[in-house]
Amino acid sequence: MGELLLMWTGPNKDKVIQIIRDMTGLNLESAKSIADKVENGGAYTIKNPSDTDTCVWVKELNDAGAIAYLPKAVDSENPYVPPVSSNDVHLLDRQGTMDVLGECRKIATDFENNNAELNSTNHALNAEAKKSEELRNAISPGAKTARMAVSIMAGLLGLAGGPLFIVTTILAYAIMTATVIKSDKKKHQEENNAKADDYYREHVEPLREQMERLCDEREDCLHNGRYDWALSIVGKDFFYSSCIDDLYKLVESHRADSLKEALNQYDDALYKARMEEMQASIQNASEISAAEAVKQTAYDKEIAKSSRQAANAAKATAAHTRAIDKNTRRFRQ
């Protein structure tokens, strides 16, 4: 029982998905969804409902090339000492309030920078791990040429001889893949593995070490009390460096005398901005509807005009027909 934090899936994503399924009992689609979220740069907390100790699952994931952690408890050896308790912020003067907001802004900035670096490192790790696997499964230039020749032949025969030749060529391609390509990979397996391992050591392992360092920094921030303290000061909705900077400027410019007043003003400004955005959206929708109504009116007028023209043409045709009938009767008499 317990939970773990999965930070990176690593090069063996299929193996990681299987471990997630074994641990959680989830189906393939759900386990793959978790792996996809992590692969796209988001840490994911996975609950362990099984009887197996969570440490075992962490080890299995890390052995498979992923990066997984047990969530840390609050760091009692190196706890964060805040400048003031969140309950006493309302007692501070203007400068004290600015100092607290400055500290919160620094914590939020560090957290955002860590997240951004984690995401970029994660994408780089996935790209480099993929290149390493491509080297491991590489084929020789001769095999590549043979495969390309068969592909070109399939296209030419398809154009010249029709579907039957395409089917024949596809079968030939499948046979070639099962024989020539497989034989080529087996022949160069040792060489390919050596190249892939060298590439992994040179390009992937440094990134993995950087990823682990960033994960440690994130875990320390989350569990030594810094993050929780800053969150208790400004609230979850405003825990962004840009928002905290705006709050700081409200106090600094004497437009707010306390943190509470600054938060209220900022919240009112956000509400007003949302209302203006909604009104602009409604206005835009109204203008679009009006424009569509004008178009529809013009279209209706064109239809009416065409109908009148058709009616006049029908009347003219009828009159002409009556005249012909009249002349025909006269001629017969």
N, C-alpha and C positions, 0 to 999 in steps of 0.2 A: 504494500500500500504506500501511497505518497504521490509525489509528482517530480518531474524533472523539466529542465529548460533546454530545448533543442535550439542551438544557434546556427548550425550549418549542416547540410546533408552530406557534403563531401562528394567524392567521385563515384561512390557506389550507392546511388540513390535507390535503386531497386532493393538492395539489401537493407537499407535503412527503412524503407516502406514496410518490408516484411517484419522487421523488428518492432516497428510501431504497431503492426497488426497483432503480433504475438503478445505484446505487452497490454494493449488496450482491448483486444477483441473486436476492433473496428473492421468494417469491410474494406475491400481494396480501394474503392473510390474515396472514402473518408480518409484513409491513411495517406493516399496520394495527395489529397487536398492539403493536409498538414505539411507534407514534404514540399509541396509547391510553394506554400506561403513562406516557409523557411528559406527555400532556394531563392525567392524573390526579395529577400532582405529583411524578413521579420522573424524575430525570435518567437518561439511558441512554447507555452507551458503545457506539457502533456501529463494528464493524470494517470496514475498506475493503479488500476483496480485489481490487478492480479496478486497472487500470494507471493510471488517472487520479489525479493528485496529490490527497491528502486536502484540501489548502487549497482546491482548486476546488470540492469538494463542500460545504465549510464556507461558501464564498461563495454558492453556489447556494441553500443552505438559508436563510442570512440574507437573501438577496435575495427569497426567497419569504415572508418575514415571520417565520421561525422564529428561534430563538437557538441557535447552535451554536458550539463552541469546539474548537480543537486542544488536547489535554491538554498542560498545561505540564510542563516539566522542573522539577527542584528549583531553587528560586530561589537562585542562587549570589550574587546581589548583596544580597539581604536575607534571609539564612538565619536561622532561629530558633535562638537560643542557649539550650538547656535548662539548668535550674539544676543538674542532675547527670546523668551518663550512666546509662542504664538498667542497666548492669552494676555500678554502684557504689551502687545504692539500698540494698542490704543492709548497707552500711557506715555508713549514717546513724543518728543517734540519733532519739529519739522526735519531737523538734521538727522535725528535718530531714525525717523521713518525712511528717509532717503538712504541711510546706511543699510537698513534692512532690505529695502528694495534693490539696492545695488548688489547685495549678497545673493538675493534670489535670482537676479538677472544673470549673475556669474554662474550659478548652479544650472539654470535653464540653458545657458549658452553652452556650457561644458557638456550637458546631456544631449543637446541637439547636435553638437559637433561630433560627439561619440557615435550617435545614431547614423549621421551622414557618412562618417568614416567606416562604420560597420557595413553599411549598405554597399559602398563603393568597393570595399575589400571583399565582400561576399561575391559581388558580380565578377571581380577580377579572379577570385579563387575558382569560381565555377568555370570561367573561360579557360584558365590555365590548366585546370584538372581535365577539361575536355580535350585540350591539345595533347596532354600527356597520354590520354587513352587513344587518341587518334594515332599517335606514334606507335603505341603498343599493337594496334591493329592495322598498321600500314602494309601496303603491298608494294612489290618492286615495280620499277618503271616498265619492265617487259609485260607484267601482268596487267598493269594499267592500260598499256597499248592494246593488248589483246581484248580487254573489256570494251575499250572505246571502239575498236574495229567491229566487234559484234554488234554494238549499239548502232553504229552507222549503217551496218549491213541490214539491221532490222528495219531502219527507216527507209533505206533505198528499196529493199524488197517489198516493203509495205506499199510504197508508192507504185512500184512496177507490177507486183503480182497479186496484191490484195490481201485480205485477212488471213488466208491459209498460210502464206509465207511468213506473216507476222507471228502467228502461233508457233510455227516451226522454229523461227529465230528466237522467240522467247524461251522455248524449250532448250534450245542450244545454249542460250545465255545462262539458264538455270543450271544446266549440266556443267558448263564452264565454271560457274561460281562454286559448285559443289566439288569440283575436281581441281582445276587449274588454280583458282584463287585460294582454295583451302590448302592445297599443296604448297603454294607460294608462301602463305602465312606460316605454315609449319616449318618450312625451310629457313625462313628468316626470323623465327620466333625469338631465338636467343638474342639476336642482334636488336630486334625491335624492343624487347624487354629492357635491354641495357640502355638504349636511347631514351625510352620512356622513364626509366628510373632516374637517369641523369637529369632529364628535364624536370621531373617531379622534385628532385632535391634542389635544383637551381632556381626554379620558378614557383613551385607550389608550396614547398615547406616554409620559405620565408613569409609568404602571405598567410599561411596557416598560423605561424607563430604570432604574426601581427594580429590576426583575428582573435587568437586566444588572449592576447594582451588587452585588446579592446573589450572583449567579453568580460575579462576580470575587472577592468575599470568600470564597466557598466554595472556589474554585480556589486562592486564596492560602493558605488554611488547609490544604488538602490537599497543597500542593506546596512550602511553605516549611519543612516539617519539624515543625511543631507537632503536627499530627494523628498522624503516625507515631511521634513520641516518646511522646505520651500513651498511644497504643495499646501501645507496647512496655512501658510501666510496668504497666498494669492488665490488659492483654489484651483481646481483642475481645469476649469474653462479658460483661465488666464495664464496658465503655466507655459508661456511662450516668451522667449527673450524679447520679441518685438512688443508684446502686450505689456510686459513688466517695464520696459523702457518708456512706454507711453504713460504708465502709472507714475513712474519716477519723475517725468517731466511735468505732470500735473501738480505734484507736490512741490517740485523745485520752482515752478513759475508762480506759486502762491494761488493757483486756481483751486487747489484743494488743501485743507489744513491737516488732514489725517489720511491714513490708508483707507479707512472705511469710506470717507467722503470721495477719495479718488476712485475707489472701486465702484461706488454708486454712479459717479459721473461717467466713468468709462462704460459701465453697463448701459446707462441711458443713451450714450452716444452710439453704442453698438445697436441698441434697439431702434434708434432713430434711423441709422444707416440701413438696417434691415427693412424698416417700413418704407423708406424712400426707394430702396431697390425693388420692393414688392409693388409699390405704386408705379414705378417706371416700367416694371414688367406688365402690369395691368394696362397702363397707357399704351405700351407698345402693342399688346394684344388687341386693344381697341382700335388702334390705328391700322393694324393689319386687317381686322374685321371690316373697318370702314372702307379700306382699299379694295378688299374682296367684294364688298357690297357694290362699290362703284363699278368694278369690273363686271359683276353680275348684271347690274342695271344696263350697262352698255351692251352686254351680250343679249339681254332680253330685248333691247331696242333693235338690235340687228336682226334678231329672230322675227320680231313684229314687222320690221321693214321687209324682210324676205317674204313673210307670209302675205303682206299686202301686195307685193310685187307678183307673187304667185297667183293671188286672187285676181288681180288685174289682168294677168296673162291668161288666166282661165276664162275670164269674161270676154276678152278679145277673141280667144279661140272659139268660144261659143257663138259670138256674133258673126265671126267669119264663117263658121259652119252653117249657121242659119241662112246667111246670104248665099252660100253655095247651093243649099237645098232649094232656096227660092228660085234662083236662076235655073236650076236643073228642072224644076217643075214647069217654068215658063218655056224652056226649050222643048220639053216633051209635048206641051200643048200646041 
